[in-house]
Amino acid sequence: MPSTGPVSGFVPIVVTAVLFGPAMDHEVFTVSAIREEYVHGRQPRTAIIEGTRHAGRVVTAAALIMVAVFTGFLPEQDPALMPIALALALAGDVFIGAFLVGMTLVPAVLTLLGHGA
């Protein structure tokens, strides 16, 4: 039987810790793909486009899998687990971390920096 009540104090800490790891993984994966294209002789703009294209599919799949896994914990009736699962499923890791920052903002900044990046 579901009940209402305050959110435990450890929930924000756990959610923050769990979300930072995958968010950084997505970004490192994208930047590594860009770097690999650049090392293979591509111009900076072309390396960014190709690297982001190659990494984009993997990052998108990983982010969607994470949301699916976290959503899978929602039907559990454990009052300690439900707020964590809901926060992780809706946390914006997919939109903010993977798409907005990892595949939009970082490539845009790298494009502006050109060879200096």
Order of alpha helices (4+ residues) and beta strands (2+ residues): alpha-alpha-alpha-alpha
